[in-house]
Amino acid sequence: MTTHSIVAIKNGRIVTPRDIIENGVVLIENSKIKSVGERSKLKVPSNALVIDACGRAVTPGFIDIHIHGGGGSDAMDCSYDSVNRISLFEARHGTTGFLPTTITASQEDLLNSVKAIRIAMERGTGGGEILGVHLEGPYINIERMGGQPPEYIRKPDSEELGRLVEASNNNIKIITLAPEVEGGLELVRRVVQQGVVASIGHSDATYDEALRAVEAGVSHACHTYNAMRGFHHREPGVVGAVLSCDELTAELIADGIHVHPEAMRILVKCKGTDRIILVTDAIVGTGTQGKYKLGGRDIIVTKKSSRFLDGSIAGSVLTMDSAVKNMVELAGVSLRDAIKMATVNPARRIGVYDRKGSLEIGKDADITIVDEQLNVYMTMVRGRVVYE
């Protein structure tokens, strides 16, 4: 759609990092947020394009740092068109920035996927903006492989990782690995030195091994509770480390299927609302129904879940708007805190909070408008309406 130099969103409930402004206004000029405040205190320029929020909540655009696909497209399709279709699907659900996420695969397929994502970043997308790459695997523990294809799981390889980083044009933001496997801690240290977030996931580490990984630089946990050694009162495991270590931010797939609502509440009590990051872990068939493939295996996708033929979970069909809604309804957090977990926290985690993740002066005008049921009414990326 056409981008206007000055846009005013009025009559909204503006969700900021500090409070919710009733009957508020957001002024946008040349893709940036120019001012945010109460309607009575802000003058709307006569030449502005006015968008009436009609009392709906006006929030920062959601940021999904762990998504494999959606709407029939997959990051492993290794094409610009597929990545762009994912961006359009994301925009329909309020996501304005995301990290296309790879799975464990051959070096050739990973390189081709990363190259396609880089090209999409350079060309731009029609929906949500690509903010980098999340490598989930291939350096994981086969004992906790989850839906990852076992034939491609391998030991950490710094040379291979270097080729992937180069192919991405230094845009790899997160790598999920199992630090307890041979060479894992060494790779963690190298990853951190390159400014990449080291994430523990698909890991069978003991509690002590997880602590050593944190000391080496691991600062993030991939889909907490899932595909990691669980909590036991004599061996707290990876889950125990995630719950107890303030150094770790924790991804959460808040669909009520991957994690029981009470476990979601426990995570909030242990981590607080500043260290939880909502993610979708969405796969190719999200938003549709039918038979697809994930890592070469057949999956059945319904409105509620994605599963392999044996009934085991195969990624999710969650969207970010639903994740926010579920945190309010299932975990009992406030709307402002749920939105923070989908905006501020992921932006900080991947180092873009200086320009993304909150409605503050000078930041990109990445904005989502939702109704009382948290259905997305409009999505805006850098001041451009990409969905309504």
N, C-alpha and C positions, 0 to 999 in steps of 0.2 A: 504494500500500500504506500501511498505518497507520504513522505515525511514532511511535516510542517515545522518551520523554524521555532515557533512558539506554540506550546500546547498547555492547556490548563485543565486539570482534573479537579472537579469541584463536587461538593456535597458528598464527600466520602468519609469513612471512618479510617483515618490514616494511621497505619501501624508503623511506629518508629521504634528504635531500640530502647527508648525510655518510656513511652506511653502510647496511648491511642488517642488521637485528636479527633473529637467528634465534629461533624460539619467542617471538615478540613479541606484544604486545597493543596495540590502539588503543581507547581509551575515548572515547565520544562522548556529549555531553550537550547537549540542545536544539540540535541541528544543527551544533554546533561540536566540534572536536577538543579534548578535555579533557586527555588525556595519551597519551604514546607511550613504550613501553619494553619491557624484558624481562619475561616472565611472572613470573619469580621476584621481581621488584621492584614489581609493580603489583597492587593488590588490586582484584578485580572486585566491584562492589557486588552485593548479593544480589538487588536489584530490577532488575538490568540484563537486557535482551534479549541473549542470548549467541549470537554467530555463530561457528561453528568453521571456521576457514580450512583446517584439515587439512593444514598444511604448504605451502599455496599462497602465492604472492607477493601481498602487500597493497601496492598502489601508490597514489599520487595519481591521481585521475581524469584521463584524457587530455583535452587541450585542442586542438581543431582550428580553426585560424584561417583556413582556406581550404577551404571545402566548399560546393558548389553544390546538392547534393541527395543523395537516396538512397532506396531502397525504393519507387521509383515517384513520388516527389515532388521538386519543384524550388523553390528560393527565388524563382524568377521566376514561379511560379504565382500569386503575389500574394494568398495567402490564409492565414489563421491555421491552418486544418486542415492544409495542406501543410507549413507550417513545423513544426507540432507532430509530424507524421509523421516528418519528418527527425530531430527530437529523439529520438523513440523508436528510430529506426534507429541513431542514434549511440550511444544507451545500450547497445544490444545488443553493441556493439564497444568498450565501455569508455570512451566519451567522455562526460564530464560537463559540458563547457562548449565552446561553439563560436561561430564567426562565420558566419552564413549569408552566402554570397558571391554577389553579382550578376554579370552579364556585361554586355558592351556592348549597349545597347538604347536605345529611344526614351526621351526624358525622362519621358513619361507612364508607361511601364512601370517605369522605375527608381523613380519616385516611389511608385507603387502597391506595388512590392516592398518598399521601405524602410518604408512605412507598415504593411504586414502584419507585417514583422519587429518593428517597434516595438510593435504590438498584442500580439504573441506574448510579447515581453519583459514587458509590463505584466500580461498575464493569467497568465503562467507556462505552462510546458510539462510534458508528462508524462514526458519523458526528460531528455536533456541540457539544461543551462541555456544560454539565449542570452546571450552576453556583449557583443554589439554587432553591427556590420555591417562587412563587407569589400566595398568597391567595387572590382571588377576592371574597369577601363575606366570610361567610354568614351574617355578621353583618352590613346589609345595610338597606336603607330606601325603603320600598315597593312602595312609591310614585315615586321613580326613579329607579325601578328595571331593566328597559331595558329588556334584554333578559334573566335575571336571573330567575330561577323558584321560584314563590312566596311561594310555600308550605314549602320551607326550610329556608326562611328568618327568622332570630331570633335575640333576644337581645344579646348584647355582653356577652360572657361567658369566663371569664379568665381561668377557670379550663379546659374547652374544648380547648382553645387556647394552654394552657400548654401541653396538650396531643399531639396536632398537632406539636408543636415545638419539643417535645421529639421524636416523630415518624420520624421527618425530620432529626434527629441528629443535631439540632440547625442550620439547613440550610434554614429556612424561611427568605427570604431577604426583602419581602414587604408584607404588608397586607392592602388591600383596604377595607375601612369601611366608615360608615356614622356617623360622630362624634356627630351629633345632637340628635341621638336616645338615649333612656335611657341607661346610663352606658357607652356611647361612649367615653366621655372625659377621664373617668377613665381607659378604656382599652387603649386609646392612650398613656397615661402616662406609663402604664405597658409595652406596646410594645416597646416604645422608650428606656426604661430602659434595655430591653433585647437586644438592638442593632438592632432592626428590623425597617425598614422604615415604618412609618405610612402614608398611602395614603388616601386622601379624594376622594371618588367616590361613585356613586349611592347614591348621597346625595341631600336632599332637604333643606340643611342648608341655613339660611339667611346669608347675608354678615357678620353681627356681630357674628353669631354662627361660621362661618368659621374662622373669626379672632381669636376667643377664641380657636378654634381647633389648629390653628397655634401656639398660645401661649403655648398650652399643648404639642406640639411637632410634629404636622403634618407637613411634609416637602415635600410632593409630591402630585400630582394630577393625578388621573386615567383618561385616555382618555378624555382630556380636551374638553369641550363643550358638550360631550355626557353623558347622564344619570346624569346630575347635574342641579341644579337650575340655570337658565340662567340669563343673564344681563338685568336689567331694570334700567332706570336712577334714579328712586326713591328707588330701592332695588337691588343693584348690584349682590346679590346672590353669589353662589360659583364661577361662572365664573368671576365675578368682583374681588373676592379675589385672584383667580389664576392670573389674569392679573396684579394686583397691588402689590402682595406680593413677594418680592425678595426671601423670605425664601422658596418658593415653586418651585420645578422643575415641568415641565408640560409634560405629555405624549401627543403625537399627532398621531392619525391615519391618515396619509397623503395619503388617497386613492382618495380624491376628491369627495367622497360620504358621509362619516361621517362628514366631515367638508368642507365647501365651500372654494375654493382657497383664496378668499378675507379674510375670517376669519383666514386662515392659515397665511396670510401676517400680519394681525393685531396681531396675537400671537407673531410673530417674532419681530414686532416693540415694543411690550410691554415687552416681556421676554428677548429679545436678543437671540443670538445663543448659549449662554452657559447654558441656563436653559430649553431648549426644548429637549425632548427625543423622538425620533421616535420609535414607536411600531407598531406591526401588528394587535394584537388582533385576530389573525388568528384562524379559527376553523377547525374542523376535515376534512371538504371537500375541504380545500384550495388546489389548484393545480389540482383539479378534477372537475367533474360536476355530478349532480345527487341529490338524496334525502338522507338526513342524519337526525340525531337527535341531538338537543342541549338542554341539561337540560330536556330531556324527551319529547321535542316538535319537531315535524317534521319541517325540513328546506329544502329549495330548493337552491342548490348551482350552480351558473353559473361562467363563467370566470370573471365576473365583480363584483358579489356580492353574499351575503348569506342572505336569507330572510325567515322569518316564512311564513306560508301559508296565513296569513292576509296581507302580503306585508311589514311588519315592519322589520327593519334591525336586523339581527341575527349574531353578530360578523362580521368579515371581511374575505376577501380572499386575503388580501394584503400580500406581501412578502417584506423583508427589502430592497432588491435591487430596487424594484419598489418604495418604500417609499422614498429612496434617490433620485431617478430619478424625482419623483413628486415634491419634495421640490425644485429642480432646475428648473423644467419646469413650475410648477404651482405657487409656492411661490416666485420664483425669487431669491433664495439664491445661493451663490457660491457653486461649487462642494466641496470645502474644508469645508465649513460650514455645508453643508448637511451631509457629512461624519462624521463630529464632532458630530452631533446630533444622529448618529447611532453607535458611537464608544466611543469617549472620555466621553461624557455626561452620557450615561448609566453606563459605567465602574465606574465613580466617584460616581454615585448615589448608587450603590450597594456595594461599597467599595472594588473594585478589580482593581482600576486604577494603583496600584503599580506593577501589572503584566499583565494587559490587557488594550486594548482600544487605544493604539498608537504604532507606529513603532519607538521604542526607545531602546537603548542598555540595555540588561538585561531582557527585557520583553519576555513573551511567544511569539513564532513565530506564532501568529494567523493572517493570512494574506489572503486578498481577492484581486484577480486581475480582473478588469472589463475593457470592451472595451469602445469606445467613446459613445455608446448608453447605457452604464451602464449595459450591459448584463454580467453576471458572467462567466469568463473564467476558473478560478481556485480558489479553497478554500483550505486553509492549516490551520490545528489546531496543535499547538505545533510542527511545523516543518514537520508535516505529511500531505501529500496531501490526502484530503478526498473527493474532487470532482474536475473533470476537463472535 
